[in-house]
Amino acid sequence: MPAEWEPHRGTWLSWPHKEASWPGKFGPVPGIFARMVRVLGGHEEVHINVAGPAMEADVCRLLADEGADSGNVFFHHNPTNDAWCRDHGPIFVHRQDGGRTEEAILDWGYNAWGGKYPPYDLDDVVPSRIGGEFGIPVHHPGMILEGGSIDVNGKGSLLTTEACLLNPNRNPQLDRAAIEDSLRRHLGVSHILWLGDGIVGDDTDGHVDDLTRFVDPTTVATVVEEDPADENYEPLQENLERLHAMRDQDGNPLRVVTLPMPRPMYQDGQRLPASYANFYIANGVVLVPTYDPERDSEALGILRSLFPGREVVGIDCTDLVWGLGAFHCVTQQWPRLMSP
């Protein structure tokens, strides 16, 4: 599995339509997606899953209104249950064979984060539908896995969390060793790095893309909470300690860079999983969710220092995160096929 910063052919999205995912606050969400498409479309293809021609026409009008209707936007009639393409979309892998690079799609099982939000039958088949449309081989690893639960450096190391991958609501028949074996076989990794718990309010049971991200083959950016009274303080400190003790696939220590957490955000009394780690790396640009002007500036400055060759763009996600996710959760990269 190529690292996210490697060259993309494009980005996959599933257009938001399930108002229950943003109860009482769905209105602004399509506009946030349109702003995201406008930024991404200036750098790479954007492939959007829609239910059919009527939804495509509605989205086209919205994109035109936002100035996001570039020639880089492509629609695909793949109906979905929800918009979280990171978790139900195709995970692309590459293989060198006979002097050429081949791509394949992994269609992991998908059960809406442990059966929390049925139905999810449409989402579960999205990778195979995309593979069929493009003639890309599709492999079925036979394990429940969401894209937001893993992060790779493209050199053999993979980050994940015990809270998610070892949760019995995913793969109760598999122990840690069997899960590691599946990750190695299907993603081409050799070294699994386990963090502990996720952040408060994360209904995915601790996805790593709200915690810690590779930003280059040897560096991770990880969120920390400075207030000891905050309920995120202890789990994030524990993860930080683990990271400082970790080694990469070559036995070298990781370079660990810390990001702040936004101040606690609530909607209808519910703590929201707002995190600056939920950024998305695309060709020439990094999309960063913003929530809190003072801390936004600090987080954006750190990420600009980590991505000197890319524009780092912050977009307000205070409405989007009411759906319990942000930019990384709604995107899935399509790596470009490169010559060996």
PyMOL commands that set and color helices and strands:
alter all, ss='L'
color gray80, all
select helices_A, chain A and resi 19-21+29-41+53-65+85-88+112-115+121-124+126-134+147-149+162-165+176-187+208-210+233-245+293-306+320-323+327-330
alter helices_A, ss='H'
color red, helices_A
select strands_A, chain A and resi 8-14+45-50+73-77+91-97+100-106+138-139+151-152+157-161+191-195+212-216+219-224+255-260+266-267+270-271+280-282+285-290+311-316+332-335
alter strands_A, ss='S'
color yellow, strands_A
deselect
rebuild
show_as cartoon
